[in-house]
């Protein structure tokens, strides 16, 4: 359920990233969204480049631990 703008597909669901077979995803969202998105990306083997601010040191540590379980890097 996305739309196209200037030839670029825009989707609102994370599943679209898996459907597109993304290997690397750039996250410029807010901390609350990143805490949901980053574990999902790691679970699906997608590497993440994070430009999100507002994550605590504890949250960053938890996300790193999640990423280490699979083949993804956060």
WODA-V933547 format. One record per pair of residues at least 4 apart in sequence whose ideal C-beta (glycine too) atoms are under 7 Angstrom apart, sorted by sequence separation. I is the first residue (numbers start at 1). J is the second residue. D is the distance in whole Angstrom. If there is no record, write none. Layout:
# WODA-V933547
[[I J D] [I J D]]
This chain:
# WODA-V933547
[[4 8 7] [15 19 6] [16 20 6] [29 33 4] [30 34 7] [31 35 6] [33 37 6] [34 38 5] [36 40 7] [37 41 6] [38 42 6] [39 43 6] [40 44 6] [55 59 4] [57 61 6] [58 62 6] [59 63 6] [60 64 6] [61 65 6] [62 66 7] [63 67 6] [64 68 6] [4 9 5] [5 10 6] [11 16 3] [17 22 5] [29 34 5] [41 46 4] [55 60 5] [67 72 5] [67 73 6] [2 9 5] [3 10 6] [27 34 5] [41 48 5] [67 74 4] [2 10 5] [17 25 6] [29 37 7] [2 11 3] [2 12 7] [27 37 6] [38 48 6] [64 74 6] [1 12 7] [27 38 7] [63 74 5] [38 50 7] [2 16 6] [25 41 6] [34 50 6] [34 52 4] [25 46 5] [27 48 6] [31 52 6] [34 55 7] [24 46 7] [30 52 7] [14 37 7] [23 46 6] [24 47 5] [25 48 5] [26 49 5] [27 50 5] [28 51 4] [29 52 6] [31 54 4] [22 46 5] [23 47 6] [27 51 7] [28 52 7] [30 54 7] [31 55 5] [35 59 6] [42 66 5] [48 72 7] [50 74 6] [24 49 7] [26 51 7] [27 52 6] [38 63 5] [42 67 5] [45 70 6] [47 72 5] [14 40 5] [18 44 5] [45 71 5] [46 72 6] [47 73 5] [48 74 5] [39 66 5] [43 70 7] [45 72 5] [42 70 5] [17 46 6] [42 72 4] [41 72 6] [42 74 6] [38 74 6]]
